[in-house]
Amino acid sequence: MTKILLGQTLSYQKNPFAVPVSEAAQHERRGAVVVENGKIAAIGAADRIRAAWPQAEVTDYGDALISAGFVDAHVHYPQTGIIASWGKRLIDWLNSYTFPEEMRFHDAGYAREIAALYFNLALANGTTTSVSYCTIHPESVDAFFTEARSRGLRALAGKTCMDRNAPEGLRDTPQSAYDDSKTLLQRWHGVDRLSYVITPRFSPTSTPDQLSALGALWGEHPDCLMQTHLSEQTDEIAWVKTLFPSARDYLDTYEMHGLLREGALMGHAIHLEPRERDRLREMDAGLIHCPTSNTFIGSGLFDMAGLMAEGHRVGLATDTGGGSSFSMLRTMAAAYEVGQLNGTPLHASQLWWLATQGAARSLRMEDKIGNLAPGMEADLVVTDLASTPVIAQRANRADTFWDQLFPTIMMGDDRAVKAVWSGGQFQHSA
C-alpha cells in the first residue's frame, strides 16, 4: 500500500555547515512524503504529490513537521536504568554506577527487559536509529538486536570488550573478546536492518593484546564500523599516558593496534591534540558529539565550529546514560548551548542536520537514513511545533520557518513527538 504523509517537510541537499542555509535545506510549508515498500518514493508539494498518487492512503499531520527520524550515534542502552545518577567524574561514575549495573546483563531476561524499555524511550523521543554499546555479555547484544529486529528498526551495536581496569565480572580476555565478537558479528551483521559494531570500550580498559585482537577482527571484516571513546576528560587522558607510555597521544593507542581508519566512531573527542585532529581528518573517522553527557559529567566543550571547518565527519548523540536525556531535541539544545560557550552559536538548520543527516554521515549511512529523499529508508519523525503553551506562543511570533522550529529545539521534549515511522511502518504516536 502506497502511503502519503502530509505536513511541513524538511530535507537537506547539502551540509549547512558548508553552504548557506538557503542552499542546504528545503522546506515545504505544505509538503508530502510518499512511502512505498519501506522507502521514500517521492517528496514535494502536497497538491502535486496527491495528484500524482490519487489512490494512496493519506495521513494528514496538519502543521506538524515531517523530517527524517533522529539518528543517535552513541548510546549505552545498558545504562538506561542509571541515567541521571548524581555527581561523579568519568572514572568514578563508571565505578559507582555503570559497572555495577552492567554486571546485571549476564541475565538474558534482564537484558531483554532493558532493551525493550530503551527502545520504548528512544522511539517516544523520535529516534529511529541507535548505535549502542552493550556489555561484555553476549546476552546483552542478542537482547538489543532481537528487540530492534522485532520492531523493524535500523540498529547498530556491539559487545563491549574490557580485559583490565574493570570488575572481575566485567572482564573478558583478548581471545574471548575476539571470539565472542566474531560469533556475534556472524550472527547479526547484515540481518534485516542490523549492523554489528566492533566495540573496545576505551583504551584504559583494554590491554594492548586485546586492542590488537579487535584490530585484527576489524581487518577481517572491514565493512563493519568500530566504536570507542576518545579524549573525553583531561584526567582520563593523563591515565592513558601512564598506561601507554610509548604512544604519541591518546589516538595513537588505537592507531597502533589497527583501530583507526574510515568507519571508526570516536565518542566525545573533546581534548584533541593538533596531531590527533589532523590524523582523524586524514583517516576520515567519525567524531560523535555528546553534549548533555559532556556537561553533565563535566568533561568539556566540543569544538564543533573548528572541527567542521577542518572537514571532519561529526554526528550527534545522547550518550545515555552518561547523557542526561533520551531526547535528541534536548541534545540539540545542549549542542547549541555548548556552541554559545565556545562563541559559535549553531543555527537551527545545523542542529537538525547534526541529529539526522550529519549523524547518518558519521555512520557512513547517509545514503540510507537521515534525510527525506527518494530511495531513502522511510524512517520519519513527525514533530509538533506547538507542543506546549510556551512553545506555541513563541512559535506563533516566528517570522521564518527556522524561527518557528528553534523553540521546539530549545524547549521541546517527547511531547513534541507526534508520530514516528520506521521502514515505512507506523511505530509510535504521542
C-alpha positions as CSV (number, residue, x, y, z in Angstrom):
1,M,0.0,0.0,0.0
2,T,1.3,3.4,-1.0
3,K,1.1,6.0,1.8
4,I,1.2,9.7,1.7
5,L,2.1,11.7,4.8
6,L,1.1,15.4,4.7
7,G,2.6,18.3,6.7
8,Q,5.5,20.6,6.7
9,T,8.6,18.9,5.3
10,L,12.3,19.4,5.8
11,S,15.0,17.9,3.7
12,Y,18.7,18.6,3.1
13,Q,20.6,18.9,-0.2
14,K,23.9,20.0,1.3
15,N,25.7,20.4,4.6
16,P,24.5,23.6,6.3
17,F,28.0,24.0,7.9
18,A,29.5,24.3,4.4
19,V,26.9,26.4,2.5
20,P,24.3,28.9,3.4
21,V,21.0,27.6,4.9
22,S,19.1,28.6,1.8
23,E,21.3,26.3,-0.3
24,A,21.5,23.4,2.2
25,A,17.8,22.9,3.3
26,Q,14.5,22.6,1.5
27,H,11.4,23.4,3.5
28,E,7.8,22.9,2.1
29,R,5.2,24.7,4.1
30,R,2.6,22.2,2.8
31,G,4.5,19.2,1.7
32,A,4.1,15.5,1.3
33,V,6.2,12.3,1.6
34,V,5.3,9.2,-0.4
35,V,6.2,5.9,1.2
36,E,6.3,2.6,-0.7
37,N,7.8,-0.7,0.3
38,G,9.5,0.8,3.3
39,K,11.2,3.6,1.4
40,I,10.6,7.1,0.4
41,A,9.3,7.2,-3.2
42,A,8.9,11.0,-3.5
43,I,8.7,14.2,-1.6
44,G,7.3,17.6,-2.8
45,A,4.4,20.0,-2.6
46,A,1.3,18.3,-1.3
47,D,-1.0,19.2,-4.2
48,R,1.4,17.8,-6.8
49,I,2.1,14.7,-4.8
50,R,-1.6,13.9,-4.2
51,A,-2.4,14.4,-7.9
52,A,0.3,12.0,-8.9
53,W,-0.8,9.3,-6.4
54,P,-4.6,9.6,-6.2
55,Q,-5.1,6.1,-4.8
56,A,-2.6,6.4,-1.9
57,E,-3.6,6.2,1.7
58,V,-3.3,9.7,3.2
59,T,-2.3,10.7,6.7
60,D,-2.5,14.4,7.3
61,Y,-0.4,15.8,10.1
62,G,-1.5,19.4,9.6
63,D,1.1,21.9,10.5
64,A,3.4,19.4,12.1
65,L,6.9,18.9,10.7
66,I,7.9,15.7,8.9
67,S,11.6,15.0,8.7
68,A,14.0,12.1,8.8
69,G,13.9,10.3,12.1
70,F,16.7,11.1,14.6
71,V,19.9,9.2,14.5
72,D,21.5,8.7,17.9
73,A,25.1,7.9,17.1
74,H,26.4,6.9,20.6
75,V,24.4,5.3,23.4
76,H,24.8,2.8,26.2
77,Y,21.5,1.0,26.3
78,P,22.6,-1.0,29.4
79,Q,22.8,2.3,31.3
80,T,19.1,3.1,30.8
81,G,18.4,2.4,34.5
82,I,21.1,4.6,35.9
83,I,20.6,7.7,33.8
84,A,20.9,11.0,35.8
85,S,22.9,9.4,38.6
86,W,24.4,12.1,40.8
87,G,27.7,14.0,40.5
88,K,30.8,12.0,39.5
89,R,33.7,12.4,37.3
90,L,34.0,9.8,34.5
91,I,36.1,7.2,36.2
92,D,34.2,7.5,39.5
93,W,31.0,7.4,37.6
94,L,31.9,4.2,35.8
95,N,32.9,2.5,39.1
96,S,30.0,3.8,41.1
97,Y,27.1,3.4,38.7
98,T,28.0,1.9,35.3
99,F,29.9,-1.2,36.2
100,P,27.5,-2.4,38.9
101,E,24.6,-2.0,36.5
102,E,26.4,-3.7,33.6
103,M,27.1,-6.7,35.8
104,R,23.4,-7.5,35.7
105,F,23.4,-8.1,31.9
106,H,24.6,-11.7,32.2
107,D,20.9,-12.3,32.9
108,A,19.3,-12.6,29.5
109,G,15.9,-11.8,30.9
110,Y,17.1,-8.6,32.4
111,A,18.9,-7.7,29.2
112,R,15.6,-8.2,27.2
113,E,13.7,-6.1,29.8
114,I,16.1,-3.1,29.5
115,A,16.3,-3.4,25.7
116,A,12.6,-3.2,25.4
117,L,12.5,-0.2,27.7
118,Y,15.3,1.5,25.9
119,F,13.6,1.3,22.5
120,N,10.3,2.4,24.0
121,L,12.0,5.6,25.3
122,A,14.0,6.1,22.1
123,L,11.0,5.9,19.9
124,A,9.0,8.1,22.1
125,N,11.6,10.8,21.5
126,G,11.7,10.3,17.7
127,T,14.9,8.3,17.5
128,T,14.7,5.7,14.7
129,T,18.4,4.6,14.6
130,S,20.5,3.9,17.6
131,V,24.2,2.9,17.8
132,S,24.8,1.2,21.2
133,Y,27.5,-0.2,23.3
134,C,26.3,-3.4,25.0
135,T,28.1,-5.1,27.9
136,I,30.8,-7.8,27.8
137,H,27.9,-10.4,27.9
138,P,26.8,-11.8,24.5
139,E,23.3,-12.0,26.0
140,S,23.2,-8.2,26.0
141,V,23.9,-8.0,22.3
142,D,21.4,-10.7,21.5
143,A,18.7,-8.8,23.5
144,F,19.4,-5.5,21.8
145,F,19.3,-6.9,18.3
146,T,16.4,-9.2,18.9
147,E,14.3,-6.3,20.2
148,A,15.3,-3.9,17.3
149,R,14.6,-6.6,14.7
150,S,11.2,-7.3,16.2
151,R,10.3,-3.6,15.6
152,G,11.8,-3.4,12.2
153,L,14.4,-0.8,13.3
154,R,17.8,0.1,11.9
155,A,20.2,-0.5,14.8
156,L,23.9,-0.9,15.3
157,A,25.6,-2.4,18.4
158,G,28.5,-4.5,19.6
159,K,29.8,-6.4,22.6
160,T,31.8,-4.1,24.8
161,C,35.3,-5.5,25.4
162,M,37.3,-5.0,28.5
163,D,40.2,-7.1,30.0
164,R,41.6,-4.7,32.6
165,N,40.7,-1.9,35.0
166,A,37.1,-3.2,35.4
167,P,35.5,-5.5,38.0
168,E,36.2,-9.2,37.6
169,G,32.6,-9.9,36.4
170,L,33.1,-7.4,33.6
171,R,36.4,-8.6,32.2
172,D,37.0,-10.8,29.2
173,T,40.3,-11.7,27.6
174,P,41.9,-10.8,24.2
175,Q,40.9,-14.2,22.9
176,S,37.3,-14.3,24.3
177,A,36.8,-10.7,23.1
178,Y,37.8,-11.7,19.6
179,D,35.8,-15.0,19.6
180,D,32.6,-13.6,21.2
181,S,32.7,-10.5,18.9
182,K,33.2,-12.7,15.8
183,T,30.4,-15.0,16.7
184,L,28.0,-12.1,17.3
185,L,29.1,-10.4,14.2
186,Q,28.4,-13.5,12.1
187,R,25.0,-13.9,13.8
188,W,23.7,-10.4,13.4
189,H,25.7,-8.3,10.9
190,G,23.5,-7.5,7.9
191,V,20.4,-9.3,9.2
192,D,17.5,-7.2,8.2
193,R,18.4,-3.6,9.3
194,L,21.1,-4.6,11.8
195,S,24.8,-3.9,11.8
196,Y,27.5,-5.1,14.1
197,V,30.0,-2.6,15.5
198,I,33.3,-3.8,16.9
199,T,33.5,-2.2,20.4
200,P,36.5,-1.8,22.7
201,R,35.2,0.4,25.5
202,F,38.2,2.6,25.6
203,S,42.0,2.2,25.8
204,P,42.2,2.2,29.7
205,T,40.0,-1.0,29.9
206,S,41.8,-2.9,27.2
207,T,45.3,-4.3,27.2
208,P,47.4,-3.8,24.0
209,D,46.8,-7.5,23.2
210,Q,43.1,-7.0,23.3
211,L,43.2,-3.9,21.2
212,S,45.3,-5.8,18.7
213,A,42.9,-8.7,18.6
214,L,40.0,-6.4,17.9
215,G,42.0,-4.6,15.3
216,A,42.6,-7.9,13.6
217,L,38.9,-8.7,13.7
218,W,38.1,-5.3,12.1
219,G,40.7,-6.0,9.4
220,E,38.9,-9.3,8.6
221,H,35.5,-7.5,8.5
222,P,36.2,-4.1,7.1
223,D,32.5,-3.5,6.2
224,C,31.8,-3.2,10.0
225,L,32.1,0.0,12.0
226,M,34.3,0.3,15.1
227,Q,33.3,2.4,18.1
228,T,35.2,3.6,21.1
229,H,35.8,6.6,23.3
230,L,38.5,9.3,22.8
231,S,39.7,12.2,24.9
232,E,36.6,12.7,27.0
233,Q,38.2,14.1,30.1
234,T,41.6,15.5,31.0
235,D,42.2,13.1,33.9
236,E,41.3,10.2,31.6
237,I,43.9,11.4,29.1
238,A,46.6,11.6,31.8
239,W,45.7,8.0,32.8
240,V,46.0,6.8,29.2
241,K,49.6,8.3,29.1
242,T,50.6,6.2,32.1
243,L,49.1,3.0,30.6
244,F,50.6,3.5,27.1
245,P,53.9,5.3,27.7
246,S,55.1,4.7,24.1
247,A,52.0,6.1,22.4
248,R,52.3,9.6,20.8
249,D,48.9,10.5,22.2
250,Y,45.5,9.0,23.1
251,L,44.6,8.4,19.4
252,D,47.8,6.5,18.9
253,T,46.7,3.9,21.4
254,Y,44.1,2.9,18.8
255,E,46.0,3.5,15.7
256,M,49.0,1.3,16.7
257,H,46.6,-1.6,17.1
258,G,44.7,-1.2,13.8
259,L,41.7,0.7,15.2
260,L,41.8,3.8,13.2
261,R,40.5,4.2,9.7
262,E,37.3,5.2,7.9
263,G,34.4,3.6,9.8
264,A,35.8,4.5,13.2
265,L,33.4,6.2,15.5
266,M,35.2,8.2,18.2
267,G,32.9,9.3,21.0
268,H,33.4,12.7,22.6
269,A,36.8,13.8,21.1
270,I,36.9,16.9,23.2
271,H,40.5,17.5,24.2
272,L,42.3,16.7,21.0
273,E,45.9,17.4,20.2
274,P,46.7,19.0,16.8
275,R,48.2,15.7,15.5
276,E,45.1,13.9,16.5
277,R,42.8,16.4,14.7
278,D,44.9,16.1,11.6
279,R,45.1,12.3,11.7
280,L,41.4,11.9,12.4
281,R,40.6,14.0,9.4
282,E,43.1,12.2,7.2
283,M,41.6,8.8,8.1
284,D,38.0,10.2,7.7
285,A,36.9,8.9,11.1
286,G,33.5,9.9,12.6
287,L,33.5,12.2,15.7
288,I,30.5,11.9,17.9
289,H,29.4,14.9,19.9
290,C,27.6,14.1,23.2
291,P,26.8,17.5,24.7
292,T,24.4,16.5,27.5
293,S,27.0,14.0,28.7
294,N,29.9,16.3,28.4
295,T,28.2,19.0,30.5
296,F,26.6,16.5,33.0
297,I,29.9,14.8,33.8
298,G,31.9,18.0,33.4
299,S,34.0,16.8,30.6
300,G,34.5,19.9,28.5
301,L,33.3,21.7,25.3
302,F,33.4,20.1,21.9
303,D,34.9,22.3,19.2
304,M,32.1,22.0,16.7
305,A,33.0,25.0,14.6
306,G,36.7,24.3,14.4
307,L,36.3,20.6,13.6
308,M,33.6,21.3,11.0
309,A,35.8,23.9,9.3
310,E,38.5,21.3,9.1
311,G,36.1,18.9,7.3
312,H,35.5,16.2,9.9
313,R,32.5,13.9,9.9
314,V,30.5,14.9,13.0
315,G,27.4,13.3,14.4
316,L,25.2,14.0,17.4
317,A,24.3,11.6,20.3
318,T,22.6,11.4,23.6
319,D,25.3,9.1,25.2
320,T,22.6,7.7,27.6
321,G,23.1,7.1,30.5
322,G,26.1,9.4,30.9
323,G,24.0,11.8,28.9
324,S,21.1,13.1,30.8
325,S,18.3,12.7,28.3
326,F,16.9,10.2,25.7
327,S,15.7,13.2,23.7
328,M,17.6,14.3,20.6
329,L,15.8,17.6,20.9
330,R,17.3,18.2,24.3
331,T,20.7,17.0,22.8
332,M,20.4,19.6,20.0
333,A,19.6,22.3,22.7
334,A,22.7,21.3,24.6
335,A,24.8,21.4,21.4
336,Y,23.6,25.0,20.9
337,E,24.5,25.9,24.5
338,V,28.0,24.4,24.1
339,G,28.4,26.4,20.9
340,Q,27.4,29.5,22.7
341,L,30.0,28.8,25.4
342,N,32.6,28.4,22.6
343,G,31.4,31.7,21.0
344,T,30.0,29.9,17.9
345,P,26.2,29.5,18.2
346,L,24.7,26.9,15.8
347,H,21.7,27.7,13.5
348,A,18.6,25.6,13.8
349,S,19.3,24.1,10.4
350,Q,22.7,22.9,11.6
351,L,21.3,21.4,14.7
352,W,18.6,19.4,12.9
353,W,21.2,18.3,10.3
354,L,23.5,17.0,13.0
355,A,20.7,14.9,14.5
356,T,19.7,13.4,11.2
357,Q,21.9,13.6,8.1
358,G,25.1,14.5,10.0
359,A,24.8,11.6,12.4
360,A,24.0,9.3,9.5
361,R,27.0,10.6,7.6
362,S,29.2,9.8,10.7
363,L,28.0,6.2,10.4
364,R,28.6,6.2,6.6
365,M,24.9,5.6,6.1
366,E,23.8,8.9,4.7
367,D,22.6,7.1,1.5
368,K,20.2,5.1,3.6
369,I,18.9,7.1,6.6
370,G,18.9,10.7,7.9
371,N,17.1,12.6,5.1
372,L,13.9,12.9,3.1
373,A,14.8,11.9,-0.4
374,P,13.7,9.3,-2.9
375,G,15.2,5.9,-2.2
376,M,15.9,6.6,1.4
377,E,14.6,4.3,4.1
378,A,11.3,5.7,5.4
379,D,12.4,6.4,8.9
380,L,10.4,9.6,9.9
381,V,9.6,11.7,12.8
382,V,6.6,14.0,12.9
383,T,7.2,16.9,15.2
384,D,4.5,19.2,16.7
385,L,6.0,22.7,16.6
386,A,3.4,23.9,19.2
387,S,3.6,21.1,21.7
388,T,3.3,23.2,24.9
389,P,1.8,26.6,25.6
390,V,5.1,28.3,25.9
391,I,6.5,26.8,22.7
392,A,3.2,27.6,20.9
393,Q,3.2,31.2,21.9
394,R,6.8,31.6,20.9
395,A,6.4,29.8,17.5
396,N,3.3,32.0,16.8
397,R,5.6,35.0,16.8
398,A,8.0,33.5,14.3
399,D,8.7,35.3,11.0
400,T,10.5,32.4,9.4
401,F,10.3,28.6,9.5
402,W,13.6,28.4,11.4
403,D,12.3,30.8,14.0
404,Q,9.3,28.5,14.3
405,L,11.5,25.4,14.7
406,F,14.0,26.8,17.1
407,P,11.7,27.0,20.2
408,T,11.0,23.3,19.8
409,I,14.7,22.5,19.7
410,M,15.4,24.5,22.8
411,M,12.3,23.6,24.9
412,G,10.8,20.5,23.2
413,D,10.7,17.0,24.7
414,D,8.8,13.8,24.0
415,R,5.5,15.8,24.0
416,A,6.7,17.3,20.7
417,V,7.0,13.9,19.0
418,K,3.6,13.4,17.3
419,A,4.4,10.3,15.4
420,V,7.3,8.0,14.4
421,W,7.6,5.8,11.4
422,S,10.4,3.2,10.7
423,G,10.9,1.4,7.5
424,G,7.6,2.8,6.3
425,Q,5.7,1.3,9.3
426,F,4.0,3.3,12.0
427,Q,5.8,2.9,15.3
428,H,4.7,5.5,17.8
429,S,2.3,8.3,18.4
430,A,2.0,10.8,21.3
